[in-house]
Amino acid sequence: MRIKRIFKIKFSFLIICGLLFSFTGKAQDSNFGNWVIYLGNKQFNPKWNWHHEVQYRNYDAIGDLEQLLLRTGVGYNLGENNHNLLMGYGFIASENYVGDGDDKVSVNEHRIYQQFITSQKMGRSKLTHRYRFEQRFVESDFRMRFRYFLSINIPFKVDEEEPGPWYLSAYNEIFLNTESSIFDRNRLYGGLGYRLNRTVRFELGYMNQFFERSSRDQLNVITFVNF
């Protein structure tokens, strides 16, 4: 019965992803870009951890900067390590195009955020929920936003006690504003991962980010370091 339940959960997740892919295909405009991402986590002790990340985002393959994101935070584990509360700060420097021309304008954002992460095992797969609330200081404007992130990691090798180095990764994240125009954006991602050791793993994947009337496609190159 437990195996059937796990299969049903995975099947439902894949159906949801398929529906989201169908929806994104109806967006009006689509452009391909590239994100290079480093995600680090330092575990000080069983309770406290330090999260830090750098994201270098390009409008195209490389050389046309869209955004540089620097984010950090201190977290606290509730009970087991699969429930984590974290508070942090982010600095985001954006280069936004003006209209349809080649001119850009620089926009700086300071961001405070609070989040709760909980994860669970489904067989050898891992399901993660992340709830994040952001207070955003964008130049002279103040905004707030809520984000919900759902991901699953599925290792290829499942017939031994230890999962193999290769795995599949997928997630969906929705962004909601607290004011008018509630829907902000949605990100849908699928990728292939390789676990080098207990500390380092890599992922290469495709992400579609869609707004109300447009969408963006990104190739994501991600490095995870847990130490």
VEXKOLFI-698104 format. One record per residue (C-alpha): residue number from 1; residue in three letters; x, y, z. Coordinates in Angstrom, 3 decimals, decimal comma, padded with zeros to 6 digits. Example, Ala and Ser with C-alpha at 12.3 -4.5 7.8 and 13.67 -1.06 7.14 Angstrom:
! VEXKOLFI-698104
<1 'Ala' <012,300 -004,500 007,800>>
<2 'Ser' <013,670 -001,060 007,140>>
//
This chain:
! VEXKOLFI-698104
<1 'Met' <000,000 000,000 000,000>>
<2 'Arg' <002,874 002,372 000,816>>
<3 'Ile' <004,438 001,829 -002,640>>
<4 'Lys' <001,106 002,544 -004,328>>
<5 'Arg' <000,725 005,748 -002,306>>
<6 'Ile' <004,222 006,939 -003,285>>
<7 'Phe' <003,484 006,149 -006,944>>
<8 'Lys' <000,242 008,136 -006,821>>
<9 'Ile' <002,027 011,172 -005,322>>
<10 'Lys' <004,749 011,081 -007,976>>
<11 'Phe' <002,194 010,589 -010,753>>
<12 'Ser' <000,122 013,540 -009,510>>
<13 'Phe' <003,235 015,736 -009,372>>
<14 'Leu' <004,115 014,858 -012,978>>
<15 'Ile' <000,548 015,620 -014,114>>
<16 'Ile' <000,710 019,054 -012,445>>
<17 'Cys' <004,045 019,763 -014,155>>
<18 'Gly' <002,573 018,733 -017,504>>
<19 'Leu' <-000,369 021,070 -017,087>>
<20 'Leu' <001,960 023,923 -016,185>>
<21 'Phe' <004,085 023,245 -019,278>>
<22 'Ser' <000,913 023,422 -021,382>>
<23 'Phe' <-000,005 026,738 -019,795>>
<24 'Thr' <003,409 028,274 -020,350>>
<25 'Gly' <003,239 027,308 -024,000>>
<26 'Lys' <000,386 029,818 -024,423>>
<27 'Ala' <002,441 032,818 -023,311>>
<28 'Gln' <002,878 035,576 -025,862>>
<29 'Asp' <006,651 036,148 -025,871>>
<30 'Ser' <009,569 033,912 -024,963>>
<31 'Asn' <013,320 034,641 -024,786>>
<32 'Phe' <016,167 032,318 -023,822>>
<33 'Gly' <018,646 033,276 -021,102>>
<34 'Asn' <021,173 031,705 -018,762>>
<35 'Trp' <021,458 031,654 -014,958>>
<36 'Val' <024,649 030,572 -013,156>>
<37 'Ile' <023,841 029,828 -009,498>>
<38 'Tyr' <025,830 028,972 -006,370>>
<39 'Leu' <023,873 027,804 -003,294>>
<40 'Gly' <025,809 027,240 -000,058>>
<41 'Asn' <024,795 026,032 003,377>>
<42 'Lys' <027,027 025,883 006,454>>
<43 'Gln' <025,753 023,781 009,375>>
<44 'Phe' <027,256 025,247 012,560>>
<45 'Asn' <025,681 022,624 014,823>>
<46 'Pro' <022,516 020,449 014,797>>
<47 'Lys' <020,369 023,575 015,304>>
<48 'Trp' <021,928 026,566 013,513>>
<49 'Asn' <022,896 027,011 009,853>>
<50 'Trp' <024,098 029,790 007,533>>
<51 'His' <022,624 030,039 004,028>>
<52 'His' <024,410 032,018 001,299>>
<53 'Glu' <024,003 032,239 -002,471>>
<54 'Val' <025,103 034,069 -005,599>>
<55 'Gln' <023,073 034,152 -008,821>>
<56 'Tyr' <024,408 035,646 -012,060>>
<57 'Arg' <021,534 035,995 -014,521>>
<58 'Asn' <021,903 036,830 -018,233>>
<59 'Tyr' <019,325 037,784 -020,846>>
<60 'Asp' <021,120 035,552 -023,348>>
<61 'Ala' <023,734 032,773 -023,066>>
<62 'Ile' <026,350 035,062 -021,533>>
<63 'Gly' <027,473 038,688 -021,521>>
<64 'Asp' <024,144 040,528 -021,290>>
<65 'Leu' <023,600 040,945 -017,548>>
<66 'Glu' <020,001 040,822 -016,399>>
<67 'Gln' <020,502 040,547 -012,651>>
<68 'Leu' <023,093 039,890 -009,947>>
<69 'Leu' <021,555 038,463 -006,781>>
<70 'Leu' <023,367 038,093 -003,445>>
<71 'Arg' <021,413 036,494 -000,606>>
<72 'Thr' <022,249 035,263 002,879>>
<73 'Gly' <020,440 034,210 006,038>>
<74 'Val' <020,634 032,418 009,382>>
<75 'Gly' <018,414 029,427 010,005>>
<76 'Tyr' <017,287 027,325 012,965>>
<77 'Asn' <016,210 023,684 012,827>>
<78 'Leu' <012,997 022,777 014,618>>
<79 'Gly' <013,326 019,250 015,985>>
<80 'Glu' <014,727 017,169 013,138>>
<81 'Asn' <016,748 018,702 010,294>>
<82 'Asn' <013,780 018,570 007,902>>
<83 'His' <012,072 021,660 009,450>>
<84 'Asn' <014,022 024,918 009,183>>
<85 'Leu' <013,116 028,528 010,026>>
<86 'Leu' <015,321 031,202 008,448>>
<87 'Met' <015,584 034,995 008,307>>
<88 'Gly' <017,812 036,707 005,796>>
<89 'Tyr' <018,785 039,624 003,577>>
<90 'Gly' <019,291 039,941 -000,154>>
<91 'Phe' <020,800 042,542 -002,489>>
<92 'Ile' <019,657 042,475 -006,112>>
<93 'Ala' <021,199 044,634 -008,856>>
<94 'Ser' <019,108 044,576 -012,041>>
<95 'Glu' <019,750 045,872 -015,557>>
<96 'Asn' <016,313 046,387 -017,118>>
<97 'Tyr' <015,702 047,184 -020,777>>
<98 'Val' <013,611 050,274 -021,499>>
<99 'Gly' <010,778 049,448 -023,875>>
<100 'Asp' <011,852 047,602 -027,034>>
<101 'Gly' <015,140 049,460 -027,429>>
<102 'Asp' <018,716 048,684 -026,437>>
<103 'Asp' <018,869 051,159 -023,552>>
<104 'Lys' <019,030 049,858 -019,990>>
<105 'Val' <018,279 051,296 -016,572>>
<106 'Ser' <019,925 050,079 -013,349>>
<107 'Val' <017,621 049,173 -010,454>>
<108 'Asn' <018,887 048,205 -006,987>>
<109 'Glu' <016,823 046,295 -004,459>>
<110 'His' <017,377 045,515 -000,787>>
<111 'Arg' <015,284 042,635 000,467>>
<112 'Ile' <014,475 041,180 003,897>>
<113 'Tyr' <012,840 037,773 003,965>>
<114 'Gln' <011,558 035,074 006,299>>
<115 'Gln' <011,061 031,466 005,249>>
<116 'Phe' <010,083 028,029 006,478>>
<117 'Ile' <011,355 024,861 004,774>>
<118 'Thr' <010,002 021,398 005,436>>
<119 'Ser' <010,959 018,191 003,636>>
<120 'Gln' <009,862 014,574 003,612>>
<121 'Lys' <011,004 011,272 002,169>>
<122 'Met' <008,941 009,369 -000,393>>
<123 'Gly' <010,822 006,120 -000,739>>
<124 'Arg' <014,260 007,304 -001,877>>
<125 'Ser' <012,875 010,540 -003,319>>
<126 'Lys' <012,767 013,814 -001,412>>
<127 'Leu' <009,878 016,296 -001,465>>
<128 'Thr' <010,525 019,856 -000,227>>
<129 'His' <008,142 022,731 000,551>>
<130 'Arg' <009,415 026,281 001,027>>
<131 'Tyr' <007,245 029,198 002,188>>
<132 'Arg' <008,912 032,617 001,876>>
<133 'Phe' <007,667 036,114 002,749>>
<134 'Glu' <009,643 039,082 001,368>>
<135 'Gln' <009,800 042,788 002,209>>
<136 'Arg' <011,319 044,507 -000,837>>
<137 'Phe' <012,882 047,978 -000,954>>
<138 'Val' <013,129 048,651 -004,706>>
<139 'Glu' <014,786 052,068 -005,061>>
<140 'Ser' <012,226 054,376 -003,369>>
<141 'Asp' <009,350 051,863 -003,586>>
<142 'Phe' <008,326 049,349 -000,895>>
<143 'Arg' <006,647 046,059 -001,828>>
<144 'Met' <005,818 042,727 -000,198>>
<145 'Arg' <005,557 039,313 -001,796>>
<146 'Phe' <004,773 035,697 -000,871>>
<147 'Arg' <006,423 032,707 -002,562>>
<148 'Tyr' <005,578 029,000 -002,424>>
<149 'Phe' <008,150 026,495 -003,712>>
<150 'Leu' <007,547 022,749 -004,218>>
<151 'Ser' <010,375 020,485 -005,393>>
<152 'Ile' <011,160 016,806 -005,795>>
<153 'Asn' <014,493 014,982 -006,220>>
<154 'Ile' <014,360 011,464 -007,666>>
<155 'Pro' <017,601 009,402 -007,673>>
<156 'Phe' <018,172 007,059 -010,594>>
<157 'Lys' <019,540 004,195 -008,491>>
<158 'Val' <016,978 002,921 -005,990>>
<159 'Asp' <017,954 -000,718 -005,482>>
<160 'Glu' <020,628 -000,116 -002,840>>
<161 'Glu' <020,730 001,520 000,571>>
<162 'Glu' <022,608 004,555 -000,760>>
<163 'Pro' <021,166 006,458 -003,761>>
<164 'Gly' <023,384 006,779 -006,823>>
<165 'Pro' <025,105 010,023 -007,854>>
<166 'Trp' <022,652 010,850 -010,670>>
<167 'Tyr' <019,173 012,186 -009,979>>
<168 'Leu' <016,282 014,083 -011,535>>
<169 'Ser' <015,159 017,396 -010,075>>
<170 'Ala' <011,932 019,332 -010,643>>
<171 'Tyr' <010,212 022,249 -008,953>>
<172 'Asn' <007,457 024,793 -009,306>>
<173 'Glu' <007,421 028,161 -007,532>>
<174 'Ile' <004,623 030,718 -007,568>>
<175 'Phe' <005,064 034,399 -006,583>>
<176 'Leu' <002,116 036,406 -005,214>>
<177 'Asn' <002,050 040,139 -004,458>>
<178 'Thr' <000,229 041,560 -001,439>>
<179 'Glu' <-001,287 044,448 -003,431>>
<180 'Ser' <-003,128 044,776 -006,765>>
<181 'Ser' <-002,054 042,471 -009,584>>
<182 'Ile' <-001,718 039,617 -007,106>>
<183 'Phe' <-000,030 037,191 -009,530>>
<184 'Asp' <003,626 038,137 -009,964>>
<185 'Arg' <005,210 035,164 -011,788>>
<186 'Asn' <005,611 031,404 -011,838>>
<187 'Arg' <008,774 029,334 -012,302>>
<188 'Leu' <008,765 025,757 -013,551>>
<189 'Tyr' <012,050 023,839 -013,603>>
<190 'Gly' <013,319 020,406 -014,590>>
<191 'Gly' <016,930 019,270 -014,490>>
<192 'Leu' <019,534 016,547 -014,217>>
<193 'Gly' <021,742 016,435 -011,117>>
<194 'Tyr' <025,028 014,787 -010,166>>
<195 'Arg' <026,103 014,276 -006,552>>
<196 'Leu' <029,900 014,476 -006,423>>
<197 'Asn' <030,079 013,617 -002,712>>
<198 'Arg' <028,218 014,388 000,517>>
<199 'Thr' <029,250 018,041 000,256>>
<200 'Val' <028,939 019,050 -003,426>>
<201 'Arg' <026,388 018,420 -006,141>>
<202 'Phe' <025,651 019,986 -009,528>>
<203 'Glu' <022,529 020,484 -011,627>>
<204 'Leu' <021,903 021,450 -015,230>>
<205 'Gly' <018,305 022,257 -016,056>>
<206 'Tyr' <015,714 024,234 -017,974>>
<207 'Met' <013,428 026,779 -016,321>>
<208 'Asn' <010,397 028,548 -017,741>>
<209 'Gln' <009,385 031,746 -015,989>>
<210 'Phe' <006,054 033,181 -017,035>>
<211 'Phe' <004,210 036,360 -016,223>>
<212 'Glu' <000,671 037,444 -017,125>>
<213 'Arg' <001,454 038,148 -020,789>>
<214 'Ser' <004,975 036,917 -021,462>>
<215 'Ser' <007,446 034,200 -020,564>>
<216 'Arg' <011,201 033,682 -020,312>>
<217 'Asp' <013,230 030,507 -020,805>>
<218 'Gln' <016,465 029,983 -018,879>>
<219 'Leu' <019,229 027,423 -018,849>>
<220 'Asn' <020,226 026,961 -015,199>>
<221 'Val' <023,697 025,829 -014,100>>
<222 'Ile' <023,622 025,244 -010,339>>
<223 'Thr' <026,255 024,280 -007,748>>
<224 'Phe' <025,170 023,189 -004,260>>
<225 'Val' <027,692 023,121 -001,387>>
<226 'Asn' <026,719 021,838 002,072>>
<227 'Phe' <029,482 021,857 004,673>>
//
